[in-house]
Amino acid sequence: MRYSIEITREAMRALAKLDKPVRRRLQTAIYGLQNDPRPNGVKALKGLNGAYRMRVGDYRIIYTIDDGRLVVVVVDLGRRREVYRNL
């Protein structure tokens, strides 16, 4: 079963601000979630029910999974020191 990917406006803005090589790495990781929304290394975030984080170098991708609709929603992404401030 393939999941569809939805990216919030905030996450799209953050992605657009990044350098092209970093943006490509993050996009590859995001679209890899279509086949496996819970790959090895992904951790559930405490205090945020149903939210997960994926580590890609110094960057973090914060997302939720709706198993009923088969949708992964990318909520935010950015450098580790910045991404958790907005949650």
PDB file of N, CA, C and O in Angstrom:
ATOM      1  N   MET A   1       0.848  -1.185   0.000  1.00  0.00           N
ATOM      2  CA  MET A   1       0.000   0.000   0.000  1.00  0.00           C
ATOM      3  C   MET A   1       0.886   1.239   0.000  1.00  0.00           C
ATOM      4  O   MET A   1       1.765   1.384   0.850  1.00  0.00           O
ATOM      5  N   ARG A   2       0.655   2.105  -0.933  1.00  0.00           N
ATOM      6  CA  ARG A   2       1.401   3.359  -0.997  1.00  0.00           C
ATOM      7  C   ARG A   2       0.609   4.448  -0.299  1.00  0.00           C
ATOM      8  O   ARG A   2      -0.605   4.566  -0.468  1.00  0.00           O
ATOM      9  N   TYR A   3       1.308   5.228   0.475  1.00  0.00           N
ATOM     10  CA  TYR A   3       0.722   6.383   1.136  1.00  0.00           C
ATOM     11  C   TYR A   3       0.891   7.585   0.218  1.00  0.00           C
ATOM     12  O   TYR A   3       1.856   7.666  -0.542  1.00  0.00           O
ATOM     13  N   SER A   4      -0.046   8.508   0.293  1.00  0.00           N
ATOM     14  CA  SER A   4       0.131   9.763  -0.428  1.00  0.00           C
ATOM     15  C   SER A   4       0.803  10.753   0.523  1.00  0.00           C
ATOM     16  O   SER A   4       0.727  10.606   1.742  1.00  0.00           O
ATOM     17  N   ILE A   5       1.451  11.748  -0.040  1.00  0.00           N
ATOM     18  CA  ILE A   5       2.194  12.736   0.734  1.00  0.00           C
ATOM     19  C   ILE A   5       1.494  14.081   0.623  1.00  0.00           C
ATOM     20  O   ILE A   5       1.179  14.535  -0.478  1.00  0.00           O
ATOM     21  N   GLU A   6       1.252  14.715   1.757  1.00  0.00           N
ATOM     22  CA  GLU A   6       0.759  16.093   1.800  1.00  0.00           C
ATOM     23  C   GLU A   6       1.801  16.909   2.551  1.00  0.00           C
ATOM     24  O   GLU A   6       2.307  16.478   3.587  1.00  0.00           O
ATOM     25  N   ILE A   7       2.117  18.079   2.031  1.00  0.00           N
ATOM     26  CA  ILE A   7       3.109  18.949   2.662  1.00  0.00           C
ATOM     27  C   ILE A   7       2.423  20.259   3.006  1.00  0.00           C
ATOM     28  O   ILE A   7       1.833  20.905   2.140  1.00  0.00           O
ATOM     29  N   THR A   8       2.501  20.652   4.278  1.00  0.00           N
ATOM     30  CA  THR A   8       1.854  21.891   4.707  1.00  0.00           C
ATOM     31  C   THR A   8       2.542  23.094   4.074  1.00  0.00           C
ATOM     32  O   THR A   8       3.677  23.003   3.607  1.00  0.00           O
ATOM     33  N   ARG A   9       1.853  24.193   4.068  1.00  0.00           N
ATOM     34  CA  ARG A   9       2.385  25.433   3.506  1.00  0.00           C
ATOM     35  C   ARG A   9       3.669  25.843   4.228  1.00  0.00           C
ATOM     36  O   ARG A   9       4.631  26.286   3.601  1.00  0.00           O
ATOM     37  N   GLU A  10       3.671  25.691   5.540  1.00  0.00           N
ATOM     38  CA  GLU A  10       4.853  26.045   6.329  1.00  0.00           C
ATOM     39  C   GLU A  10       6.056  25.186   5.940  1.00  0.00           C
ATOM     40  O   GLU A  10       7.171  25.691   5.809  1.00  0.00           O
ATOM     41  N   ALA A  11       5.827  23.900   5.759  1.00  0.00           N
ATOM     42  CA  ALA A  11       6.912  23.001   5.363  1.00  0.00           C
ATOM     43  C   ALA A  11       7.397  23.321   3.948  1.00  0.00           C
ATOM     44  O   ALA A  11       8.596  23.244   3.677  1.00  0.00           O
ATOM     45  N   MET A  12       6.489  23.676   3.054  1.00  0.00           N
ATOM     46  CA  MET A  12       6.881  24.041   1.687  1.00  0.00           C
ATOM     47  C   MET A  12       7.747  25.288   1.685  1.00  0.00           C
ATOM     48  O   MET A  12       8.731  25.360   0.948  1.00  0.00           O
ATOM     49  N   ARG A  13       7.391  26.270   2.504  1.00  0.00           N
ATOM     50  CA  ARG A  13       8.199  27.493   2.606  1.00  0.00           C
ATOM     51  C   ARG A  13       9.595  27.176   3.117  1.00  0.00           C
ATOM     52  O   ARG A  13      10.588  27.676   2.590  1.00  0.00           O
ATOM     53  N   ALA A  14       9.663  26.339   4.150  1.00  0.00           N
ATOM     54  CA  ALA A  14      10.960  25.967   4.720  1.00  0.00           C
ATOM     55  C   ALA A  14      11.797  25.214   3.687  1.00  0.00           C
ATOM     56  O   ALA A  14      13.006  25.429   3.599  1.00  0.00           O
ATOM     57  N   LEU A  15      11.180  24.352   2.922  1.00  0.00           N
ATOM     58  CA  LEU A  15      11.880  23.580   1.903  1.00  0.00           C
ATOM     59  C   LEU A  15      12.404  24.491   0.793  1.00  0.00           C
ATOM     60  O   LEU A  15      13.517  24.298   0.303  1.00  0.00           O
ATOM     61  N   ALA A  16      11.615  25.470   0.402  1.00  0.00           N
ATOM     62  CA  ALA A  16      12.004  26.377  -0.678  1.00  0.00           C
ATOM     63  C   ALA A  16      13.205  27.245  -0.307  1.00  0.00           C
ATOM     64  O   ALA A  16      13.944  27.677  -1.191  1.00  0.00           O
ATOM     65  N   LYS A  17      13.409  27.505   0.967  1.00  0.00           N
ATOM     66  CA  LYS A  17      14.515  28.354   1.418  1.00  0.00           C
ATOM     67  C   LYS A  17      15.861  27.636   1.438  1.00  0.00           C
ATOM     68  O   LYS A  17      16.903  28.281   1.560  1.00  0.00           O
ATOM     69  N   LEU A  18      15.851  26.322   1.321  1.00  0.00           N
ATOM     70  CA  LEU A  18      17.080  25.539   1.451  1.00  0.00           C
ATOM     71  C   LEU A  18      17.862  25.492   0.141  1.00  0.00           C
ATOM     72  O   LEU A  18      17.308  25.696  -0.940  1.00  0.00           O
ATOM     73  N   ASP A  19      19.165  25.218   0.263  1.00  0.00           N
ATOM     74  CA  ASP A  19      20.008  25.027  -0.912  1.00  0.00           C
ATOM     75  C   ASP A  19      19.524  23.810  -1.693  1.00  0.00           C
ATOM     76  O   ASP A  19      18.940  22.884  -1.131  1.00  0.00           O
ATOM     77  N   LYS A  20      19.775  23.831  -2.981  1.00  0.00           N
ATOM     78  CA  LYS A  20      19.263  22.777  -3.856  1.00  0.00           C
ATOM     79  C   LYS A  20      19.708  21.365  -3.450  1.00  0.00           C
ATOM     80  O   LYS A  20      18.866  20.467  -3.436  1.00  0.00           O
ATOM     81  N   PRO A  21      20.989  21.118  -3.118  1.00  0.00           N
ATOM     82  CA  PRO A  21      21.369  19.745  -2.733  1.00  0.00           C
ATOM     83  C   PRO A  21      20.668  19.270  -1.454  1.00  0.00           C
ATOM     84  O   PRO A  21      20.280  18.106  -1.355  1.00  0.00           O
ATOM     85  N   VAL A  22      20.508  20.157  -0.489  1.00  0.00           N
ATOM     86  CA  VAL A  22      19.823  19.809   0.762  1.00  0.00           C
ATOM     87  C   VAL A  22      18.351  19.556   0.479  1.00  0.00           C
ATOM     88  O   VAL A  22      17.766  18.602   0.992  1.00  0.00           O
ATOM     89  N   ARG A  23      17.761  20.411  -0.336  1.00  0.00           N
ATOM     90  CA  ARG A  23      16.347  20.263  -0.695  1.00  0.00           C
ATOM     91  C   ARG A  23      16.109  18.911  -1.371  1.00  0.00           C
ATOM     92  O   ARG A  23      15.115  18.244  -1.083  1.00  0.00           O
ATOM     93  N   ARG A  24      17.007  18.504  -2.262  1.00  0.00           N
ATOM     94  CA  ARG A  24      16.856  17.215  -2.946  1.00  0.00           C
ATOM     95  C   ARG A  24      16.919  16.050  -1.967  1.00  0.00           C
ATOM     96  O   ARG A  24      16.129  15.110  -2.064  1.00  0.00           O
ATOM     97  N   ARG A  25      17.862  16.111  -1.019  1.00  0.00           N
ATOM     98  CA  ARG A  25      17.980  15.036  -0.025  1.00  0.00           C
ATOM     99  C   ARG A  25      16.711  14.918   0.801  1.00  0.00           C
ATOM    100  O   ARG A  25      16.234  13.815   1.066  1.00  0.00           O
ATOM    101  N   LEU A  26      16.164  16.067   1.210  1.00  0.00           N
ATOM    102  CA  LEU A  26      14.944  16.054   2.014  1.00  0.00           C
ATOM    103  C   LEU A  26      13.748  15.574   1.196  1.00  0.00           C
ATOM    104  O   LEU A  26      12.918  14.817   1.700  1.00  0.00           O
ATOM    105  N   GLN A  27      13.655  16.005  -0.052  1.00  0.00           N
ATOM    106  CA  GLN A  27      12.553  15.557  -0.903  1.00  0.00           C
ATOM    107  C   GLN A  27      12.610  14.048  -1.131  1.00  0.00           C
ATOM    108  O   GLN A  27      11.578  13.377  -1.129  1.00  0.00           O
ATOM    109  N   THR A  28      13.811  13.521  -1.327  1.00  0.00           N
ATOM    110  CA  THR A  28      13.969  12.075  -1.497  1.00  0.00           C
ATOM    111  C   THR A  28      13.494  11.339  -0.251  1.00  0.00           C
ATOM    112  O   THR A  28      12.805  10.323  -0.346  1.00  0.00           O
ATOM    113  N   ALA A  29      13.866  11.856   0.919  1.00  0.00           N
ATOM    114  CA  ALA A  29      13.445  11.233   2.183  1.00  0.00           C
ATOM    115  C   ALA A  29      11.931  11.315   2.349  1.00  0.00           C
ATOM    116  O   ALA A  29      11.294  10.347   2.764  1.00  0.00           O
ATOM    117  N   ILE A  30      11.354  12.478   2.024  1.00  0.00           N
ATOM    118  CA  ILE A  30       9.908  12.663   2.165  1.00  0.00           C
ATOM    119  C   ILE A  30       9.154  11.693   1.260  1.00  0.00           C
ATOM    120  O   ILE A  30       8.226  11.020   1.709  1.00  0.00           O
ATOM    121  N   TYR A  31       9.542  11.618  -0.002  1.00  0.00           N
ATOM    122  CA  TYR A  31       8.812  10.749  -0.924  1.00  0.00           C
ATOM    123  C   TYR A  31       9.108   9.275  -0.684  1.00  0.00           C
ATOM    124  O   TYR A  31       8.368   8.416  -1.162  1.00  0.00           O
ATOM    125  N   GLY A  32      10.175   8.966   0.047  1.00  0.00           N
ATOM    126  CA  GLY A  32      10.424   7.593   0.476  1.00  0.00           C
ATOM    127  C   GLY A  32       9.402   7.124   1.493  1.00  0.00           C
ATOM    128  O   GLY A  32       9.203   5.923   1.672  1.00  0.00           O
ATOM    129  N   LEU A  33       8.750   8.075   2.163  1.00  0.00           N
ATOM    130  CA  LEU A  33       7.720   7.738   3.146  1.00  0.00           C
ATOM    131  C   LEU A  33       6.470   7.149   2.497  1.00  0.00           C
ATOM    132  O   LEU A  33       5.642   6.551   3.184  1.00  0.00           O
ATOM    133  N   GLN A  34       6.325   7.311   1.189  1.00  0.00           N
ATOM    134  CA  GLN A  34       5.172   6.730   0.493  1.00  0.00           C
ATOM    135  C   GLN A  34       5.154   5.214   0.630  1.00  0.00           C
ATOM    136  O   GLN A  34       4.094   4.613   0.805  1.00  0.00           O
ATOM    137  N   ASN A  35       6.316   4.605   0.550  1.00  0.00           N
ATOM    138  CA  ASN A  35       6.406   3.141   0.614  1.00  0.00           C
ATOM    139  C   ASN A  35       6.511   2.627   2.036  1.00  0.00           C
ATOM    140  O   ASN A  35       6.011   1.545   2.343  1.00  0.00           O
ATOM    141  N   ASP A  36       7.156   3.390   2.908  1.00  0.00           N
ATOM    142  CA  ASP A  36       7.360   2.962   4.293  1.00  0.00           C
ATOM    143  C   ASP A  36       7.298   4.189   5.202  1.00  0.00           C
ATOM    144  O   ASP A  36       8.317   4.852   5.395  1.00  0.00           O
ATOM    145  N   PRO A  37       6.135   4.508   5.762  1.00  0.00           N
ATOM    146  CA  PRO A  37       6.009   5.715   6.582  1.00  0.00           C
ATOM    147  C   PRO A  37       6.696   5.617   7.941  1.00  0.00           C
ATOM    148  O   PRO A  37       6.830   6.619   8.644  1.00  0.00           O
ATOM    149  N   ARG A  38       7.129   4.422   8.309  1.00  0.00           N
ATOM    150  CA  ARG A  38       7.830   4.247   9.590  1.00  0.00           C
ATOM    151  C   ARG A  38       9.150   3.503   9.366  1.00  0.00           C
ATOM    152  O   ARG A  38       9.324   2.393   9.869  1.00  0.00           O
ATOM    153  N   PRO A  39      10.084   4.106   8.612  1.00  0.00           N
ATOM    154  CA  PRO A  39      11.355   3.412   8.363  1.00  0.00           C
ATOM    155  C   PRO A  39      12.215   3.354   9.622  1.00  0.00           C
ATOM    156  O   PRO A  39      11.923   4.025  10.612  1.00  0.00           O
ATOM    157  N   ASN A  40      13.265   2.557   9.579  1.00  0.00           N
ATOM    158  CA  ASN A  40      14.189   2.478  10.709  1.00  0.00           C
ATOM    159  C   ASN A  40      14.770   3.856  11.010  1.00  0.00           C
ATOM    160  O   ASN A  40      15.080   4.619  10.095  1.00  0.00           O
ATOM    161  N   GLY A  41      14.913   4.167  12.278  1.00  0.00           N
ATOM    162  CA  GLY A  41      15.488   5.438  12.689  1.00  0.00           C
ATOM    163  C   GLY A  41      14.466   6.527  12.956  1.00  0.00           C
ATOM    164  O   GLY A  41      14.804   7.562  13.530  1.00  0.00           O
ATOM    165  N   VAL A  42      13.227   6.311  12.550  1.00  0.00           N
ATOM    166  CA  VAL A  42      12.176   7.298  12.799  1.00  0.00           C
ATOM    167  C   VAL A  42      11.688   7.133  14.230  1.00  0.00           C
ATOM    168  O   VAL A  42      11.505   6.015  14.713  1.00  0.00           O
ATOM    169  N   LYS A  43      11.477   8.266  14.905  1.00  0.00           N
ATOM    170  CA  LYS A  43      11.026   8.207  16.294  1.00  0.00           C
ATOM    171  C   LYS A  43       9.707   8.946  16.458  1.00  0.00           C
ATOM    172  O   LYS A  43       9.472   9.977  15.829  1.00  0.00           O
ATOM    173  N   ALA A  44       8.854   8.401  17.313  1.00  0.00           N
ATOM    174  CA  ALA A  44       7.611   9.087  17.675  1.00  0.00           C
ATOM    175  C   ALA A  44       7.973  10.225  18.621  1.00  0.00           C
ATOM    176  O   ALA A  44       8.816  10.055  19.502  1.00  0.00           O
ATOM    177  N   LEU A  45       7.345  11.378  18.445  1.00  0.00           N
ATOM    178  CA  LEU A  45       7.625  12.529  19.299  1.00  0.00           C
ATOM    179  C   LEU A  45       6.746  12.490  20.535  1.00  0.00           C
ATOM    180  O   LEU A  45       5.530  12.321  20.441  1.00  0.00           O
ATOM    181  N   LYS A  46       7.361  12.645  21.676  1.00  0.00           N
ATOM    182  CA  LYS A  46       6.613  12.669  22.933  1.00  0.00           C
ATOM    183  C   LYS A  46       5.888  14.001  23.046  1.00  0.00           C
ATOM    184  O   LYS A  46       6.432  15.045  22.684  1.00  0.00           O
ATOM    185  N   GLY A  47       4.676  13.962  23.543  1.00  0.00           N
ATOM    186  CA  GLY A  47       3.898  15.179  23.728  1.00  0.00           C
ATOM    187  C   GLY A  47       3.124  15.607  22.491  1.00  0.00           C
ATOM    188  O   GLY A  47       2.228  16.446  22.585  1.00  0.00           O
ATOM    189  N   LEU A  48       3.448  15.053  21.352  1.00  0.00           N
ATOM    190  CA  LEU A  48       2.728  15.359  20.113  1.00  0.00           C
ATOM    191  C   LEU A  48       2.142  14.048  19.603  1.00  0.00           C
ATOM    192  O   LEU A  48       2.820  13.267  18.936  1.00  0.00           O
ATOM    193  N   ASN A  49       0.904  13.825  19.919  1.00  0.00           N
ATOM    194  CA  ASN A  49       0.256  12.555  19.622  1.00  0.00           C
ATOM    195  C   ASN A  49       0.252  12.273  18.120  1.00  0.00           C
ATOM    196  O   ASN A  49      -0.291  13.049  17.334  1.00  0.00           O
ATOM    197  N   GLY A  50       0.855  11.172  17.737  1.00  0.00           N
ATOM    198  CA  GLY A  50       0.847  10.767  16.337  1.00  0.00           C
ATOM    199  C   GLY A  50       1.890  11.427  15.468  1.00  0.00           C
ATOM    200  O   GLY A  50       1.892  11.211  14.256  1.00  0.00           O
ATOM    201  N   ALA A  51       2.780  12.227  16.039  1.00  0.00           N
ATOM    202  CA  ALA A  51       3.811  12.900  15.251  1.00  0.00           C
ATOM    203  C   ALA A  51       5.113  12.103  15.310  1.00  0.00           C
ATOM    204  O   ALA A  51       5.449  11.491  16.324  1.00  0.00           O
ATOM    205  N   TYR A  52       5.822  12.131  14.205  1.00  0.00           N
ATOM    206  CA  TYR A  52       7.095  11.433  14.080  1.00  0.00           C
ATOM    207  C   TYR A  52       8.150  12.404  13.580  1.00  0.00           C
ATOM    208  O   TYR A  52       7.841  13.458  13.025  1.00  0.00           O
ATOM    209  N   ARG A  53       9.407  12.021  13.793  1.00  0.00           N
ATOM    210  CA  ARG A  53      10.483  12.815  13.230  1.00  0.00           C
ATOM    211  C   ARG A  53      11.460  11.904  12.518  1.00  0.00           C
ATOM    212  O   ARG A  53      11.775  10.806  12.977  1.00  0.00           O
ATOM    213  N   MET A  54      11.928  12.390  11.388  1.00  0.00           N
ATOM    214  CA  MET A  54      12.927  11.679  10.608  1.00  0.00           C
ATOM    215  C   MET A  54      14.173  12.550  10.552  1.00  0.00           C
ATOM    216  O   MET A  54      14.089  13.756  10.320  1.00  0.00           O
ATOM    217  N   ARG A  55      15.303  11.943  10.760  1.00  0.00           N
ATOM    218  CA  ARG A  55      16.570  12.664  10.743  1.00  0.00           C
ATOM    219  C   ARG A  55      17.221  12.490   9.376  1.00  0.00           C
ATOM    220  O   ARG A  55      17.365  11.374   8.877  1.00  0.00           O
ATOM    221  N   VAL A  56      17.611  13.619   8.779  1.00  0.00           N
ATOM    222  CA  VAL A  56      18.337  13.613   7.511  1.00  0.00           C
ATOM    223  C   VAL A  56      19.517  14.561   7.697  1.00  0.00           C
ATOM    224  O   VAL A  56      19.398  15.760   7.446  1.00  0.00           O
ATOM    225  N   GLY A  57      20.647  14.031   8.134  1.00  0.00           N
ATOM    226  CA  GLY A  57      21.806  14.867   8.445  1.00  0.00           C
ATOM    227  C   GLY A  57      21.483  15.778   9.617  1.00  0.00           C
ATOM    228  O   GLY A  57      21.027  15.310  10.661  1.00  0.00           O
ATOM    229  N   ASP A  58      21.717  17.080   9.453  1.00  0.00           N
ATOM    230  CA  ASP A  58      21.414  18.066  10.496  1.00  0.00           C
ATOM    231  C   ASP A  58      19.951  18.494  10.475  1.00  0.00           C
ATOM    232  O   ASP A  58      19.531  19.294  11.311  1.00  0.00           O
ATOM    233  N   TYR A  59      19.184  17.979   9.545  1.00  0.00           N
ATOM    234  CA  TYR A  59      17.797  18.400   9.367  1.00  0.00           C
ATOM    235  C   TYR A  59      16.834  17.370   9.939  1.00  0.00           C
ATOM    236  O   TYR A  59      17.151  16.185  10.045  1.00  0.00           O
ATOM    237  N   ARG A  60      15.647  17.855  10.304  1.00  0.00           N
ATOM    238  CA  ARG A  60      14.593  16.995  10.819  1.00  0.00           C
ATOM    239  C   ARG A  60      13.329  17.237   9.996  1.00  0.00           C
ATOM    240  O   ARG A  60      13.013  18.368   9.628  1.00  0.00           O
ATOM    241  N   ILE A  61      12.627  16.162   9.724  1.00  0.00           N
ATOM    242  CA  ILE A  61      11.327  16.228   9.056  1.00  0.00           C
ATOM    243  C   ILE A  61      10.299  15.779  10.084  1.00  0.00           C
ATOM    244  O   ILE A  61      10.374  14.658  10.587  1.00  0.00           O
ATOM    245  N   ILE A  62       9.341  16.644  10.399  1.00  0.00           N
ATOM    246  CA  ILE A  62       8.282  16.339  11.356  1.00  0.00           C
ATOM    247  C   ILE A  62       7.020  16.023  10.552  1.00  0.00           C
ATOM    248  O   ILE A  62       6.614  16.800   9.687  1.00  0.00           O
ATOM    249  N   TYR A  63       6.412  14.886  10.844  1.00  0.00           N
ATOM    250  CA  TYR A  63       5.232  14.492  10.072  1.00  0.00           C
ATOM    251  C   TYR A  63       4.280  13.647  10.903  1.00  0.00           C
ATOM    252  O   TYR A  63       4.639  13.108  11.950  1.00  0.00           O
ATOM    253  N   THR A  64       3.058  13.550  10.403  1.00  0.00           N
ATOM    254  CA  THR A  64       2.042  12.695  11.011  1.00  0.00           C
ATOM    255  C   THR A  64       1.603  11.664   9.969  1.00  0.00           C
ATOM    256  O   THR A  64       1.795  11.846   8.767  1.00  0.00           O
ATOM    257  N   ILE A  65       1.013  10.585  10.463  1.00  0.00           N
ATOM    258  CA  ILE A  65       0.551   9.515   9.582  1.00  0.00           C
ATOM    259  C   ILE A  65      -0.928   9.265   9.852  1.00  0.00           C
ATOM    260  O   ILE A  65      -1.336   9.081  10.999  1.00  0.00           O
ATOM    261  N   ASP A  66      -1.722   9.259   8.792  1.00  0.00           N
ATOM    262  CA  ASP A  66      -3.135   8.895   8.883  1.00  0.00           C
ATOM    263  C   ASP A  66      -3.290   7.541   8.188  1.00  0.00           C
ATOM    264  O   ASP A  66      -3.449   7.470   6.970  1.00  0.00           O
ATOM    265  N   ASP A  67      -3.240   6.472   8.982  1.00  0.00           N
ATOM    266  CA  ASP A  67      -3.311   5.126   8.414  1.00  0.00           C
ATOM    267  C   ASP A  67      -4.671   4.821   7.795  1.00  0.00           C
ATOM    268  O   ASP A  67      -4.766   4.002   6.881  1.00  0.00           O
ATOM    269  N   GLY A  68      -5.712   5.465   8.280  1.00  0.00           N
ATOM    270  CA  GLY A  68      -7.044   5.236   7.736  1.00  0.00           C
ATOM    271  C   GLY A  68      -7.174   5.713   6.303  1.00  0.00           C
ATOM    272  O   GLY A  68      -7.799   5.050   5.475  1.00  0.00           O
ATOM    273  N   ARG A  69      -6.588   6.859   6.010  1.00  0.00           N
ATOM    274  CA  ARG A  69      -6.645   7.431   4.660  1.00  0.00           C
ATOM    275  C   ARG A  69      -5.392   7.152   3.842  1.00  0.00           C
ATOM    276  O   ARG A  69      -5.330   7.494   2.661  1.00  0.00           O
ATOM    277  N   LEU A  70      -4.381   6.525   4.471  1.00  0.00           N
ATOM    278  CA  LEU A  70      -3.083   6.273   3.836  1.00  0.00           C
ATOM    279  C   LEU A  70      -2.432   7.580   3.383  1.00  0.00           C
ATOM    280  O   LEU A  70      -2.060   7.736   2.220  1.00  0.00           O
ATOM    281  N   VAL A  71      -2.304   8.519   4.334  1.00  0.00           N
ATOM    282  CA  VAL A  71      -1.723   9.829   4.054  1.00  0.00           C
ATOM    283  C   VAL A  71      -0.628  10.127   5.064  1.00  0.00           C
ATOM    284  O   VAL A  71      -0.790   9.894   6.261  1.00  0.00           O
ATOM    285  N   VAL A  72       0.494  10.648   4.567  1.00  0.00           N
ATOM    286  CA  VAL A  72       1.568  11.172   5.406  1.00  0.00           C
ATOM    287  C   VAL A  72       1.544  12.685   5.230  1.00  0.00           C
ATOM    288  O   VAL A  72       1.634  13.180   4.107  1.00  0.00           O
ATOM    289  N   VAL A  73       1.423  13.427   6.339  1.00  0.00           N
ATOM    290  CA  VAL A  73       1.381  14.886   6.290  1.00  0.00           C
ATOM    291  C   VAL A  73       2.678  15.425   6.871  1.00  0.00           C
ATOM    292  O   VAL A  73       2.953  15.247   8.058  1.00  0.00           O
ATOM    293  N   VAL A  74       3.479  16.085   6.034  1.00  0.00           N
ATOM    294  CA  VAL A  74       4.717  16.709   6.492  1.00  0.00           C
ATOM    295  C   VAL A  74       4.336  18.049   7.107  1.00  0.00           C
ATOM    296  O   VAL A  74       3.864  18.952   6.417  1.00  0.00           O
ATOM    297  N   VAL A  75       4.549  18.164   8.418  1.00  0.00           N
ATOM    298  CA  VAL A  75       4.125  19.342   9.170  1.00  0.00           C
ATOM    299  C   VAL A  75       5.178  20.437   9.115  1.00  0.00           C
ATOM    300  O   VAL A  75       4.847  21.604   8.907  1.00  0.00           O
ATOM    301  N   ASP A  76       6.445  20.073   9.298  1.00  0.00           N
ATOM    302  CA  ASP A  76       7.527  21.060   9.308  1.00  0.00           C
ATOM    303  C   ASP A  76       8.839  20.353   9.039  1.00  0.00           C
ATOM    304  O   ASP A  76       8.945  19.135   9.175  1.00  0.00           O
ATOM    305  N   LEU A  77       9.831  21.127   8.657  1.00  0.00           N
ATOM    306  CA  LEU A  77      11.175  20.609   8.485  1.00  0.00           C
ATOM    307  C   LEU A  77      12.158  21.739   8.662  1.00  0.00           C
ATOM    308  O   LEU A  77      11.818  22.909   8.483  1.00  0.00           O
ATOM    309  N   GLY A  78      13.368  21.390   9.012  1.00  0.00           N
ATOM    310  CA  GLY A  78      14.409  22.392   9.205  1.00  0.00           C
ATOM    311  C   GLY A  78      15.549  21.828  10.017  1.00  0.00           C
ATOM    312  O   GLY A  78      15.586  20.640  10.338  1.00  0.00           O
ATOM    313  N   ARG A  79      16.478  22.707  10.343  1.00  0.00           N
ATOM    314  CA  ARG A  79      17.612  22.295  11.174  1.00  0.00           C
ATOM    315  C   ARG A  79      17.111  21.902  12.555  1.00  0.00           C
ATOM    316  O   ARG A  79      16.092  22.401  13.033  1.00  0.00           O
ATOM    317  N   ARG A  80      17.833  21.018  13.169  1.00  0.00           N
ATOM    318  CA  ARG A  80      17.439  20.470  14.470  1.00  0.00           C
ATOM    319  C   ARG A  80      17.165  21.562  15.495  1.00  0.00           C
ATOM    320  O   ARG A  80      16.166  21.505  16.212  1.00  0.00           O
ATOM    321  N   ARG A  81      18.038  22.548  15.566  1.00  0.00           N
ATOM    322  CA  ARG A  81      17.897  23.573  16.609  1.00  0.00           C
ATOM    323  C   ARG A  81      16.703  24.498  16.376  1.00  0.00           C
ATOM    324  O   ARG A  81      16.260  25.183  17.299  1.00  0.00           O
ATOM    325  N   GLU A  82      16.184  24.522  15.154  1.00  0.00           N
ATOM    326  CA  GLU A  82      15.090  25.438  14.827  1.00  0.00           C
ATOM    327  C   GLU A  82      13.727  24.761  14.732  1.00  0.00           C
ATOM    328  O   GLU A  82      12.713  25.362  15.086  1.00  0.00           O
ATOM    329  N   VAL A  83      13.693  23.524  14.260  1.00  0.00           N
ATOM    330  CA  VAL A  83      12.425  22.900  13.895  1.00  0.00           C
ATOM    331  C   VAL A  83      11.521  22.646  15.099  1.00  0.00           C
ATOM    332  O   VAL A  83      10.298  22.712  14.969  1.00  0.00           O
ATOM    333  N   TYR A  84      12.087  22.360  16.251  1.00  0.00           N
ATOM    334  CA  TYR A  84      11.264  22.037  17.417  1.00  0.00           C
ATOM    335  C   TYR A  84      10.682  23.276  18.094  1.00  0.00           C
ATOM    336  O   TYR A  84       9.774  23.153  18.916  1.00  0.00           O
ATOM    337  N   ARG A  85      11.177  24.447  17.772  1.00  0.00           N
ATOM    338  CA  ARG A  85      10.672  25.688  18.388  1.00  0.00           C
ATOM    339  C   ARG A  85       9.230  25.980  18.004  1.00  0.00           C
ATOM    340  O   ARG A  85       8.474  26.531  18.805  1.00  0.00           O
ATOM    341  N   ASN A  86       8.849  25.622  16.804  1.00  0.00           N
ATOM    342  CA  ASN A  86       7.519  25.966  16.287  1.00  0.00           C
ATOM    343  C   ASN A  86       6.435  24.969  16.676  1.00  0.00           C
ATOM    344  O   ASN A  86       5.256  25.197  16.403  1.00  0.00           O
ATOM    345  N   LEU A  87       6.818  23.880  17.302  1.00  0.00           N
ATOM    346  CA  LEU A  87       5.825  22.838  17.605  1.00  0.00           C
ATOM    347  C   LEU A  87       5.112  23.080  18.897  1.00  0.00           C
ATOM    348  O   LEU A  87       4.251  22.290  19.285  1.00  0.00           O
TER     349      LEU A  87
END
